[in-house]
Amino acid sequence: MRAVRHTAYHTFPTLKEVEKPTPGPGEVLLKVAGAGLCHSDVAIFHEFDEGLNPQMDPEFTLGHENSGWVEELGPGVDGLEIGSAHLVYGPVGCGHCRACTRGQDTYCENATEMPYAGIGLGRDGGVAEYVVVPARNLIPLGDADPIKAAPLSDAGLTPYHAIKLALPHLNGGGKYALVVGLGGLGLVGVQILKALTGATIIATDMKEEAMAEAEKLGAITVPGGEGQVERIREITGGKGVDAAFDFVGVGATVQTAMASAARQSRVTIVGIGNLSPYEWAFLTTPYEAELVNTYWGTVEELHEVVDMYKAGQITPQVTTYSLDEALDAYQLLVEGKIAGRAVVVPHGEK
């Protein structure tokens, strides 16, 4: 079969022929319906240095946002119908520590002993014709479109987890939420906030087309640049936002979120920008404002995300590419020219 492989650090991926995988005990072979392309993939092959994270050393197939149809069951797996559509929970922990037993493989207590960080993150992922995944990582989609659902396994789950933890700050009337960065995660984040809260949603980005999409989803938009924070605080009547979500995660965007925050608010860093630090100071920080980061989410929460998708509460903005076009799509992602989420469709759209 064909697959897009991460072959070396600081090296663009390669589309190559590899052996079709076979599911082992407790595993399932999926015929890939869709595989979302993420900026995390770009970081792996474009920015990471050898030795930074040995769990993601090449070579492996990229793709940690996957959906597909059950093709073959491994030994010991039953209860799954051949041909049924599923979304894939990407994190894979040890399976027996406290975090893993509550479905939070992202915070596996034995993560450093695992040979990979997740599906498409050291373990072969879904930018391929087929992918093998643990049966427990499958979330049934029923009749819902698996291609449009593919990005939900990260671009849906990651903002959902961050927003769900911040809900106590958004309960009640007169609340304000801020979304910084309107890429694939940020636009889904706006939809989740709209569905789960009554807060006024403020969204900010440098791209006019991204802000136009956020406005269609019900957000008030503020362009990045000079006067950005002042405009955000003006919308809130001067008090600042009750919860902010930074989907970029560089020093400048964290600074924007913190400068826009109200007292006793919560600022969550969701994006893994890591390009520059944020400098904290006591007298320039709102009192009792929480600054936290989150990573992905739980398998239970992904079931809830799929429920929202089936109910029409969230719809990812998707542009599809064939497997032959996958490398072109990654290049567009490197250049920052992808709106929403690029999804590779190895077997064509149905």
C-alpha positions as CSV (number, residue, x, y, z in Angstrom):
1,M,0.0,0.0,0.0
2,R,1.0,3.7,-0.3
3,A,1.7,5.9,2.8
4,V,3.2,9.3,3.5
5,R,6.3,8.6,5.6
6,H,8.4,10.7,8.0
7,T,11.9,9.5,6.9
8,A,14.3,11.9,8.6
9,Y,14.4,15.1,10.7
10,H,14.4,18.4,8.8
11,T,13.3,16.4,5.7
12,F,10.0,16.8,3.8
13,P,7.9,13.6,4.0
14,T,7.9,11.0,1.2
15,L,5.0,9.1,-0.4
16,K,6.2,5.5,-0.7
17,E,5.1,1.9,-1.0
18,V,5.0,0.0,2.2
19,E,3.7,-3.4,3.3
20,K,0.0,-3.4,4.2
21,P,-0.2,-3.9,8.0
22,T,-1.9,-6.8,9.8
23,P,-3.8,-6.2,13.1
24,G,-2.3,-7.9,16.2
25,P,-4.2,-9.0,19.3
26,G,-6.7,-6.3,20.4
27,E,-6.2,-4.4,17.2
28,V,-8.2,-3.5,14.1
29,L,-7.2,-2.8,10.5
30,L,-9.0,0.3,9.2
31,K,-9.4,1.2,5.5
32,V,-8.7,4.9,5.9
33,A,-11.6,7.3,5.1
34,G,-9.9,10.5,6.0
35,A,-6.6,11.7,7.6
36,G,-6.3,15.3,8.9
37,L,-3.0,17.1,8.4
38,C,-1.9,19.1,11.5
39,H,0.8,21.7,12.2
40,S,2.1,19.1,14.7
41,D,3.1,17.0,11.7
42,V,5.0,20.0,10.3
43,A,6.8,20.4,13.6
44,I,7.9,16.8,13.6
45,F,9.5,16.8,10.1
46,H,10.4,20.4,9.8
47,E,11.4,21.7,13.2
48,F,12.3,18.9,15.6
49,D,15.9,17.9,16.1
50,E,17.2,14.4,16.5
51,G,17.1,13.5,20.2
52,L,14.3,15.9,21.1
53,N,11.7,13.1,21.4
54,P,13.0,9.6,20.6
55,Q,9.4,8.3,20.6
56,M,8.9,10.1,17.3
57,D,12.2,9.1,15.6
58,P,11.7,8.2,12.0
59,E,10.7,6.2,10.1
60,F,6.9,6.1,10.4
61,T,3.7,7.0,8.7
62,L,2.3,10.4,9.5
63,G,-1.3,11.2,10.5
64,H,-2.9,11.4,14.0
65,E,-6.4,12.6,13.0
66,N,-8.0,9.5,11.4
67,S,-11.3,7.9,10.5
68,G,-12.0,4.8,8.6
69,W,-14.0,1.6,7.9
70,V,-13.3,-1.6,9.7
71,E,-11.5,-3.9,7.3
72,E,-10.1,-6.7,9.5
73,L,-10.3,-7.7,13.2
74,G,-7.2,-8.9,15.1
75,P,-7.2,-11.8,17.5
76,G,-9.5,-11.3,20.5
77,V,-11.5,-8.5,19.0
78,D,-15.3,-8.9,18.5
79,G,-18.4,-6.7,18.5
80,L,-17.2,-4.6,15.6
81,E,-18.9,-4.9,12.2
82,I,-16.8,-5.1,9.1
83,G,-17.3,-2.0,7.0
84,S,-18.6,0.1,9.9
85,A,-17.2,3.7,10.2
86,H,-15.2,4.9,13.2
87,L,-13.2,7.8,14.4
88,V,-9.8,7.0,15.9
89,Y,-8.6,8.3,19.3
90,G,-4.9,9.0,18.6
91,P,-3.2,8.8,22.0
92,V,-1.9,5.4,23.0
93,G,-0.7,4.9,26.5
94,C,0.4,1.8,28.5
95,G,-3.3,0.9,29.1
96,H,-3.0,0.0,32.8
97,C,-1.9,3.1,34.8
98,R,-4.4,5.3,36.5
99,A,-4.5,7.9,33.7
100,C,-5.0,5.2,31.0
101,T,-7.7,3.4,32.9
102,R,-9.8,6.6,33.0
103,G,-9.3,7.0,29.2
104,Q,-6.7,9.8,29.5
105,D,-3.8,8.2,27.6
106,T,-2.4,11.7,27.0
107,Y,-1.2,11.8,30.6
108,C,0.0,8.1,30.8
109,E,2.1,7.7,33.9
110,N,4.4,5.4,31.9
111,A,4.7,7.5,28.8
112,T,8.5,7.7,28.8
113,E,8.6,3.9,28.6
114,M,6.3,3.7,25.5
115,P,8.0,3.2,22.1
116,Y,5.8,6.0,20.5
117,A,3.7,9.0,21.5
118,G,0.6,8.0,19.6
119,I,-0.9,6.9,16.3
120,G,0.9,9.0,13.7
121,L,3.3,10.2,16.4
122,G,6.0,7.5,16.3
123,R,3.5,4.7,15.6
124,D,2.3,4.4,12.0
125,G,-0.6,6.8,11.3
126,G,-3.4,7.3,8.8
127,V,-2.0,9.2,5.9
128,A,-2.0,5.9,4.1
129,E,-4.5,3.5,2.5
130,Y,-4.8,1.4,5.8
131,V,-3.9,1.9,9.4
132,V,-3.8,-0.5,12.4
133,V,-5.3,0.9,15.7
134,P,-6.2,-0.6,19.1
135,A,-9.9,-1.6,19.2
136,R,-10.5,0.5,22.4
137,N,-9.5,3.6,20.4
138,L,-12.4,3.4,18.0
139,I,-15.5,5.7,18.4
140,P,-18.4,4.6,16.2
141,L,-19.7,7.2,13.7
142,G,-22.8,5.4,12.5
143,D,-24.2,7.1,9.4
144,A,-22.2,10.3,9.9
145,D,-19.7,11.3,7.2
146,P,-16.3,9.9,8.3
147,I,-14.3,12.1,6.0
148,K,-15.5,15.4,7.5
149,A,-15.2,13.8,10.9
150,A,-11.5,12.9,10.6
151,P,-10.2,16.2,12.1
152,L,-12.4,15.9,15.2
153,S,-9.9,13.4,16.7
154,D,-7.6,16.3,17.4
155,A,-9.0,19.6,16.0
156,G,-12.3,18.7,17.8
157,L,-11.1,16.9,20.9
158,T,-8.3,19.3,21.8
159,P,-10.5,22.4,22.0
160,Y,-13.3,20.5,23.6
161,H,-11.1,19.3,26.5
162,A,-9.8,22.8,27.1
163,I,-13.2,24.4,27.0
164,K,-14.8,21.8,29.1
165,L,-12.3,22.4,31.9
166,A,-12.9,26.1,31.7
167,L,-16.7,25.9,31.8
168,P,-17.0,27.0,35.5
169,H,-15.6,30.4,34.4
170,L,-18.2,30.7,31.8
171,N,-21.3,29.7,33.7
172,G,-23.8,32.5,34.3
173,G,-24.8,35.6,32.4
174,G,-22.6,38.4,31.1
175,K,-19.6,36.1,30.4
176,Y,-17.0,36.6,27.7
177,A,-14.7,34.0,26.0
178,L,-11.7,34.8,23.8
179,V,-10.4,32.6,21.0
180,V,-6.9,33.5,19.8
181,G,-6.0,31.9,16.5
182,L,-8.6,30.8,14.0
183,G,-7.1,27.8,12.3
184,G,-8.6,24.3,12.3
185,L,-8.8,24.1,16.1
186,G,-9.8,27.7,16.7
187,L,-12.8,27.6,14.4
188,V,-14.0,24.4,15.9
189,G,-13.4,26.0,19.3
190,V,-15.8,28.8,18.4
191,Q,-18.5,26.3,17.6
192,I,-18.0,24.4,20.8
193,L,-18.2,27.6,22.9
194,K,-21.4,28.5,21.0
195,A,-23.0,25.1,21.8
196,L,-21.9,24.7,25.4
197,T,-22.1,28.3,26.8
198,G,-24.1,31.5,26.6
199,A,-20.9,33.5,26.6
200,T,-20.2,36.3,24.1
201,I,-17.4,34.9,22.0
202,I,-14.6,37.2,20.8
203,A,-12.2,35.8,18.2
204,T,-9.0,37.3,16.9
205,D,-6.6,36.4,14.1
206,M,-4.3,38.1,11.5
207,K,-6.2,36.6,8.6
208,E,-9.4,38.4,7.4
209,E,-10.8,35.2,5.8
210,A,-10.4,33.3,9.1
211,M,-12.2,36.1,11.0
212,A,-15.0,36.1,8.4
213,E,-15.5,32.4,9.1
214,A,-15.6,33.0,12.8
215,E,-18.2,35.8,12.3
216,K,-20.4,33.3,10.4
217,L,-20.2,31.0,13.4
218,G,-21.4,33.8,15.8
219,A,-18.2,35.4,17.1
220,I,-17.3,39.1,17.4
221,T,-13.9,39.5,15.7
222,V,-11.0,41.7,16.4
223,P,-8.0,41.9,14.0
224,G,-4.5,41.2,15.4
225,G,-2.1,44.1,15.7
226,E,-2.1,47.5,17.2
227,G,-5.1,48.2,19.5
228,Q,-6.0,44.5,19.7
229,V,-6.2,44.2,23.4
230,E,-7.8,47.6,23.9
231,R,-10.6,46.6,21.5
232,I,-11.1,43.2,23.3
233,R,-11.4,44.9,26.7
234,E,-13.7,47.6,25.2
235,I,-16.1,44.8,24.1
236,T,-16.2,43.4,27.6
237,G,-16.9,46.8,29.2
238,G,-13.4,47.0,30.4
239,K,-13.4,44.0,32.7
240,G,-11.7,41.6,30.4
241,V,-12.7,38.1,29.3
242,D,-13.6,35.3,31.7
243,A,-11.9,32.6,29.7
244,A,-9.3,32.7,26.9
245,F,-8.1,30.0,24.7
246,D,-4.8,30.5,22.8
247,F,-4.7,28.1,19.8
248,V,-1.3,29.5,18.7
249,G,0.9,29.2,21.8
250,V,3.7,31.6,21.2
251,G,4.8,34.4,23.6
252,A,3.0,37.2,21.8
253,T,-0.3,35.4,21.7
254,V,-0.1,34.3,25.3
255,Q,0.6,37.9,26.2
256,T,-2.5,39.0,24.2
257,A,-4.6,36.5,26.1
258,M,-3.3,37.4,29.5
259,A,-3.6,41.1,28.8
260,S,-7.2,40.6,27.8
261,A,-8.1,38.5,30.9
262,A,-10.3,39.5,33.8
263,R,-9.6,39.0,37.4
264,Q,-10.3,35.4,38.5
265,S,-10.3,34.2,34.9
266,R,-8.7,31.3,33.1
267,V,-6.3,31.4,30.2
268,T,-5.6,28.1,28.5
269,I,-2.7,27.6,26.1
270,V,-3.8,25.0,23.6
271,G,-1.4,25.6,20.6
272,I,2.1,24.2,20.8
273,G,3.9,27.2,19.2
274,N,6.9,27.1,21.6
275,L,8.7,29.8,19.5
276,S,9.1,32.4,22.2
277,P,8.6,32.6,26.0
278,Y,5.9,34.5,27.9
279,E,7.2,36.7,30.7
280,W,5.0,36.7,33.8
281,A,5.0,39.5,36.3
282,F,2.9,39.9,39.5
283,L,1.8,43.5,39.1
284,T,0.8,43.1,35.4
285,T,-1.2,39.9,35.8
286,P,-4.9,40.1,36.8
287,Y,-5.3,38.8,40.4
288,E,-6.2,35.1,40.6
289,A,-6.1,34.6,36.8
290,E,-5.2,31.0,36.0
291,L,-2.7,30.3,33.2
292,V,-2.7,26.6,32.2
293,N,-1.9,24.4,29.3
294,T,-3.8,21.3,28.1
295,Y,-2.9,18.4,25.7
296,W,-5.5,16.6,23.6
297,G,-8.2,15.0,25.7
298,T,-9.8,11.7,26.9
299,V,-11.4,8.9,24.8
300,E,-14.6,9.5,26.7
301,E,-14.6,13.2,25.6
302,L,-14.0,12.1,22.0
303,H,-17.3,10.2,22.3
304,E,-18.9,13.4,23.4
305,V,-17.3,15.3,20.5
306,V,-18.8,12.8,18.0
307,D,-22.2,13.3,19.7
308,M,-21.9,17.0,19.0
309,Y,-20.9,16.3,15.4
310,K,-23.8,14.0,14.8
311,A,-26.1,16.6,16.3
312,G,-24.8,19.2,13.9
313,Q,-23.3,21.4,16.6
314,I,-19.8,21.3,15.2
315,T,-18.7,21.0,11.6
316,P,-15.0,21.2,10.7
317,Q,-14.0,23.4,7.8
318,V,-12.4,20.7,5.5
319,T,-10.6,20.8,2.2
320,T,-9.9,17.3,0.8
321,Y,-6.9,16.0,-1.1
322,S,-6.2,12.6,-2.7
323,L,-3.2,10.6,-1.5
324,D,-1.4,11.6,-4.6
325,E,-1.9,15.3,-3.5
326,A,-0.9,14.7,0.1
327,L,2.6,16.1,-0.2
328,D,1.2,19.2,-1.9
329,A,-1.2,19.7,1.0
330,Y,1.7,19.4,3.5
331,Q,3.6,22.0,1.5
332,L,0.6,24.4,1.7
333,L,0.4,23.7,5.4
334,V,4.1,24.6,5.8
335,E,3.4,27.9,3.9
336,G,0.4,28.7,6.0
337,K,-2.0,28.5,3.1
338,I,-4.5,26.0,4.5
339,A,-7.8,27.3,5.8
340,G,-9.5,25.1,8.3
341,R,-8.2,21.5,8.0
342,A,-6.7,19.6,5.1
343,V,-8.0,16.0,5.0
344,V,-6.3,13.3,2.8
345,V,-8.8,10.9,1.3
346,P,-6.9,7.8,0.2
347,H,-9.8,6.0,-1.3
348,G,-11.7,8.9,-2.8
349,E,-14.9,10.6,-1.5
350,K,-18.1,8.6,-1.2
